[in-house]
């Protein structure tokens, strides 16, 4: 079973034969990949930065962790993601002083998330559909990991190319896994890990119900 609890900073995960192959950096065959789920390849625990910390502090965390992005949190809850690209395009290219720019001012929000038991093919499909490279992994309201396109390509290098080719020749199908977002609701402002996009707004469950009643 998947367990979100950490022991001395290390995730306690179900240690299957597939997971052992992933740890060894082995590419897996097409018969194995469809059975793999996000928890088997995600990174955990997640490197985070407080929303009020400046961009320099965020960049230092990225360098120490050898990662290309950090999750932005407020009161321990994920509200967005800050990537190297965000810093370059939204801070450096505009000539801003990174010491004076807070993470929350240039992060990408809300954070798109999936559950730990979502298949990696579905995760890759979401990334390809929305042109993103990272997904937060949320379990029972807690951010327990992050999965990247690099993680997926590490076990199945051709998957994204296959999905892109399929999208060119087949009509866009409904995603089997409807991705959610973590962040603040556009209507009530409360934090939620199950935001969904409705008419261009990211709404929590209560606000989605209210909107349905209004229409």
C-alpha positions as a Markdown table, in Angstrom:
| # | Residue | x | y | z |
|---|---|---|---|---|
| 1 | Unk | 0.0 | 0.0 | 0.0 |
| 2 | Unk | 1.0 | 3.6 | -0.6 |
| 3 | Unk | 1.9 | 5.5 | 2.6 |
| 4 | Unk | 2.4 | 9.2 | 2.6 |
| 5 | Unk | 4.2 | 9.2 | 5.9 |
| 6 | Unk | 7.9 | 10.0 | 6.1 |
| 7 | Unk | 10.6 | 8.5 | 8.2 |
| 8 | Unk | 13.6 | 10.7 | 8.8 |
| 9 | Unk | 12.8 | 12.6 | 5.7 |
| 10 | Unk | 12.5 | 9.5 | 3.5 |
| 11 | Unk | 9.2 | 8.4 | 2.0 |
| 12 | Unk | 7.8 | 5.0 | 3.0 |
| 13 | Unk | 6.6 | 3.5 | -0.3 |
| 14 | Unk | 5.6 | 0.1 | -1.5 |
| 15 | Unk | 8.8 | -1.5 | -2.7 |
| 16 | Unk | 7.7 | -3.5 | -5.8 |
| 17 | Unk | 9.9 | -5.1 | -8.4 |
| 18 | Unk | 9.0 | -2.3 | -10.7 |
| 19 | Unk | 10.2 | 0.3 | -8.2 |
| 20 | Unk | 13.5 | -1.6 | -7.9 |
| 21 | Unk | 14.0 | -1.4 | -11.6 |
| 22 | Unk | 13.2 | 2.4 | -11.5 |
| 23 | Unk | 15.8 | 2.9 | -8.8 |
| 24 | Unk | 18.4 | 1.2 | -10.9 |
| 25 | Unk | 17.6 | 3.5 | -13.8 |
| 26 | Unk | 16.4 | 0.8 | -16.1 |
| 27 | Unk | 14.0 | 1.5 | -19.0 |
| 28 | Unk | 10.9 | -0.7 | -18.8 |
| 29 | Unk | 9.2 | -2.6 | -21.6 |
| 30 | Unk | 5.8 | -1.6 | -23.0 |
| 31 | Unk | 4.1 | -4.4 | -21.1 |
| 32 | Unk | 5.2 | -3.0 | -17.8 |
| 33 | Unk | 4.7 | 0.8 | -18.3 |
| 34 | Unk | 0.8 | 0.7 | -18.5 |
| 35 | Unk | 0.8 | -0.9 | -15.0 |
| 36 | Unk | 3.1 | 1.7 | -13.4 |
| 37 | Unk | 1.7 | 4.5 | -11.2 |
| 38 | Unk | 3.0 | 7.9 | -10.2 |
| 39 | Unk | 4.1 | 6.9 | -6.7 |
| 40 | Unk | 6.6 | 4.5 | -8.1 |
| 41 | Unk | 8.6 | 7.3 | -9.9 |
| 42 | Unk | 7.8 | 10.5 | -8.1 |
| 43 | Unk | 10.3 | 12.5 | -6.0 |
| 44 | Unk | 9.5 | 12.8 | -2.3 |
| 45 | Unk | 9.7 | 14.7 | -0.1 |
| 46 | Unk | 9.1 | 17.8 | -2.2 |
| 47 | Unk | 11.4 | 20.9 | -2.0 |
| 48 | Unk | 9.3 | 23.9 | -1.1 |
| 49 | Unk | 9.7 | 27.6 | -0.7 |
| 50 | Unk | 7.4 | 29.9 | 1.3 |
| 51 | Unk | 5.4 | 32.3 | -0.8 |
| 52 | Unk | 7.0 | 35.3 | 0.9 |
| 53 | Unk | 10.6 | 34.2 | 0.3 |
| 54 | Unk | 12.4 | 36.0 | -2.5 |
| 55 | Unk | 13.5 | 34.6 | -5.8 |
| 56 | Unk | 17.2 | 34.4 | -4.8 |
| 57 | Unk | 16.3 | 32.1 | -1.9 |
| 58 | Unk | 14.1 | 30.0 | -4.2 |
| 59 | Unk | 17.0 | 29.7 | -6.7 |
| 60 | Unk | 19.4 | 28.7 | -3.9 |
| 61 | Unk | 16.9 | 25.9 | -2.9 |
| 62 | Unk | 16.9 | 24.7 | -6.5 |
| 63 | Unk | 20.7 | 24.7 | -6.7 |
| 64 | Unk | 21.0 | 22.8 | -3.4 |
| 65 | Unk | 18.4 | 20.3 | -4.4 |
| 66 | Unk | 19.6 | 20.0 | -8.0 |
| 67 | Unk | 16.1 | 20.6 | -9.3 |
| 68 | Unk | 14.5 | 22.9 | -11.8 |
| 69 | Unk | 11.5 | 24.0 | -9.8 |
| 70 | Unk | 10.2 | 24.4 | -6.2 |
| 71 | Unk | 6.7 | 24.2 | -4.9 |
| 72 | Unk | 5.4 | 27.5 | -3.5 |
| 73 | Unk | 3.6 | 27.1 | -0.2 |
| 74 | Unk | 1.5 | 29.3 | 2.1 |
| 75 | Unk | 0.9 | 28.0 | 5.6 |
| 76 | Unk | 2.2 | 24.6 | 4.5 |
| 77 | Unk | -0.3 | 24.3 | 1.6 |
| 78 | Unk | 0.9 | 24.3 | -2.1 |
| 79 | Unk | -0.4 | 27.3 | -4.0 |
| 80 | Unk | 1.9 | 27.3 | -7.1 |
| 81 | Unk | 5.1 | 26.3 | -8.6 |
| 82 | Unk | 8.2 | 28.4 | -9.4 |
| 83 | Unk | 10.5 | 27.1 | -12.1 |
| 84 | Unk | 13.9 | 28.2 | -13.5 |
| 85 | Unk | 12.0 | 29.4 | -16.6 |
| 86 | Unk | 9.7 | 31.6 | -14.5 |
| 87 | Unk | 12.7 | 33.3 | -12.9 |
| 88 | Unk | 14.5 | 33.9 | -16.2 |
| 89 | Unk | 11.4 | 35.2 | -18.1 |
| 90 | Unk | 9.6 | 37.1 | -15.3 |
| 91 | Unk | 12.5 | 38.5 | -13.3 |
| 92 | Unk | 15.9 | 38.4 | -15.1 |
| 93 | Unk | 14.6 | 39.3 | -18.6 |
| 94 | Unk | 12.6 | 42.2 | -17.2 |
| 95 | Unk | 15.6 | 43.6 | -15.3 |
| 96 | Unk | 14.0 | 43.2 | -11.8 |
| 97 | Unk | 16.1 | 42.8 | -8.7 |
| 98 | Unk | 15.5 | 39.2 | -7.7 |
| 99 | Unk | 16.2 | 40.1 | -4.0 |
| 100 | Unk | 13.1 | 42.3 | -4.1 |
| 101 | Unk | 10.8 | 39.8 | -5.9 |
| 102 | Unk | 8.8 | 37.3 | -3.9 |
| 103 | Unk | 8.1 | 33.8 | -5.0 |
| 104 | Unk | 4.3 | 34.4 | -5.0 |
| 105 | Unk | 4.7 | 37.3 | -7.5 |
| 106 | Unk | 6.2 | 35.2 | -10.3 |
| 107 | Unk | 5.1 | 31.7 | -9.6 |
| 108 | Unk | 2.8 | 29.7 | -12.0 |
| 109 | Unk | -0.5 | 29.1 | -10.3 |
| 110 | Unk | -2.5 | 27.1 | -9.5 |
| 111 | Unk | -0.5 | 23.9 | -9.2 |
| 112 | Unk | -1.8 | 21.0 | -11.4 |
| 113 | Unk | -2.0 | 17.8 | -9.3 |
| 114 | Unk | -2.7 | 14.1 | -9.6 |
| 115 | Unk | -3.1 | 11.3 | -7.1 |
| 116 | Unk | -0.3 | 8.8 | -6.3 |
| 117 | Unk | -2.2 | 5.9 | -7.9 |
| 118 | Unk | -2.7 | 7.7 | -11.3 |
| 119 | Unk | -0.9 | 5.7 | -14.0 |
| 120 | Unk | 2.2 | 7.2 | -15.6 |
| 121 | Unk | 0.6 | 7.0 | -19.0 |
| 122 | Unk | -2.3 | 9.2 | -17.8 |
| 123 | Unk | 0.2 | 11.6 | -16.1 |
| 124 | Unk | 2.2 | 11.9 | -19.3 |
| 125 | Unk | -1.1 | 12.5 | -21.2 |
| 126 | Unk | -2.0 | 15.4 | -18.9 |
| 127 | Unk | 1.5 | 16.9 | -19.2 |
| 128 | Unk | 1.3 | 16.6 | -23.0 |
| 129 | Unk | -2.2 | 18.0 | -23.2 |
| 130 | Unk | -1.5 | 21.0 | -21.0 |
| 131 | Unk | 2.1 | 21.5 | -22.2 |
| 132 | Unk | 3.6 | 21.3 | -18.7 |
| 133 | Unk | 6.5 | 19.3 | -17.3 |
| 134 | Unk | 5.7 | 18.8 | -13.7 |
| 135 | Unk | 2.7 | 17.6 | -11.6 |
| 136 | Unk | 2.2 | 17.8 | -7.9 |
| 137 | Unk | 1.2 | 14.5 | -6.2 |
| 138 | Unk | -1.5 | 15.0 | -3.5 |
| 139 | Unk | -2.8 | 12.3 | -1.1 |
| 140 | Unk | -5.6 | 13.1 | 1.3 |
| 141 | Unk | -5.0 | 16.9 | 1.0 |
| 142 | Unk | -1.2 | 16.7 | 1.5 |
| 143 | Unk | 1.5 | 17.3 | -1.1 |
| 144 | Unk | 3.5 | 14.1 | -1.0 |
| 145 | Unk | 5.6 | 14.2 | -4.1 |
| 146 | Unk | 6.3 | 15.7 | -7.5 |
| 147 | Unk | 6.5 | 13.8 | -10.8 |
| 148 | Unk | 8.3 | 15.3 | -13.9 |
| 149 | Unk | 8.5 | 14.5 | -17.5 |
| 150 | Unk | 12.1 | 13.5 | -17.0 |
| 151 | Unk | 11.0 | 11.0 | -14.4 |
| 152 | Unk | 8.6 | 9.4 | -16.9 |
| 153 | Unk | 11.1 | 9.5 | -19.8 |
| 154 | Unk | 13.6 | 7.7 | -17.5 |
| 155 | Unk | 11.5 | 4.6 | -17.6 |
| 156 | Unk | 9.8 | 5.0 | -21.0 |
| 157 | Unk | 11.8 | 7.3 | -23.2 |
| 158 | Unk | 9.4 | 7.2 | -26.2 |
| 159 | Unk | 6.1 | 7.8 | -24.4 |
| 160 | Unk | 5.8 | 11.5 | -25.0 |
| 161 | Unk | 6.7 | 11.1 | -28.7 |
| 162 | Unk | 4.0 | 8.5 | -29.0 |
| 163 | Unk | 1.4 | 10.7 | -27.3 |
| 164 | Unk | 2.3 | 13.7 | -29.5 |
| 165 | Unk | 2.0 | 11.6 | -32.6 |
| 166 | Unk | -1.3 | 10.2 | -31.5 |
| 167 | Unk | -2.7 | 13.7 | -30.8 |
| 168 | Unk | -1.9 | 14.7 | -34.3 |
| 169 | Unk | -3.7 | 11.9 | -36.0 |
| 170 | Unk | -6.6 | 11.3 | -33.6 |
| 171 | Unk | -9.3 | 13.7 | -32.3 |
| 172 | Unk | -8.7 | 14.9 | -28.7 |
| 173 | Unk | -10.2 | 12.4 | -26.3 |
| 174 | Unk | -11.5 | 13.1 | -22.8 |
| 175 | Unk | -8.8 | 12.4 | -20.2 |
| 176 | Unk | -9.4 | 9.3 | -18.1 |
| 177 | Unk | -8.0 | 11.2 | -15.2 |
| 178 | Unk | -9.5 | 14.6 | -14.7 |
| 179 | Unk | -6.6 | 16.6 | -13.3 |
| 180 | Unk | -7.2 | 18.9 | -10.3 |
| 181 | Unk | -5.3 | 22.0 | -9.1 |
| 182 | Unk | -4.0 | 23.1 | -5.7 |
| 183 | Unk | -4.3 | 26.8 | -4.8 |
| 184 | Unk | -6.7 | 29.5 | -3.9 |
| 185 | Unk | -10.2 | 29.5 | -5.2 |
| 186 | Unk | -10.8 | 32.4 | -7.6 |
| 187 | Unk | -14.3 | 33.0 | -6.1 |
| 188 | Unk | -14.0 | 32.6 | -2.3 |
| 189 | Unk | -10.3 | 32.8 | -1.9 |
| 190 | Unk | -10.0 | 29.7 | 0.3 |
| 191 | Unk | -7.3 | 27.1 | -0.3 |
| 192 | Unk | -8.3 | 23.8 | -1.9 |
| 193 | Unk | -6.5 | 20.8 | -3.4 |
| 194 | Unk | -9.4 | 20.0 | -5.7 |
| 195 | Unk | -9.8 | 23.2 | -7.7 |
| 196 | Unk | -11.3 | 22.6 | -11.2 |
| 197 | Unk | -11.5 | 25.0 | -14.1 |
| 198 | Unk | -15.0 | 26.3 | -14.8 |
| 199 | Unk | -15.5 | 29.0 | -17.4 |
| 200 | Unk | -12.0 | 30.2 | -17.0 |
| 201 | Unk | -12.1 | 30.3 | -13.2 |
| 202 | Unk | -10.4 | 27.8 | -10.8 |
| 203 | Unk | -13.1 | 27.0 | -8.3 |
| 204 | Unk | -13.3 | 24.8 | -5.1 |
| 205 | Unk | -16.1 | 22.2 | -4.8 |
| 206 | Unk | -18.5 | 24.5 | -2.8 |
| 207 | Unk | -18.1 | 27.3 | -5.3 |
| 208 | Unk | -18.6 | 24.9 | -8.2 |
| 209 | Unk | -21.9 | 23.8 | -6.6 |
| 210 | Unk | -23.0 | 27.4 | -6.1 |
| 211 | Unk | -22.2 | 28.3 | -9.7 |
| 212 | Unk | -24.3 | 25.3 | -10.9 |
| 213 | Unk | -27.2 | 26.5 | -8.7 |
| 214 | Unk | -26.9 | 30.0 | -10.2 |
| 215 | Unk | -27.1 | 28.8 | -13.8 |
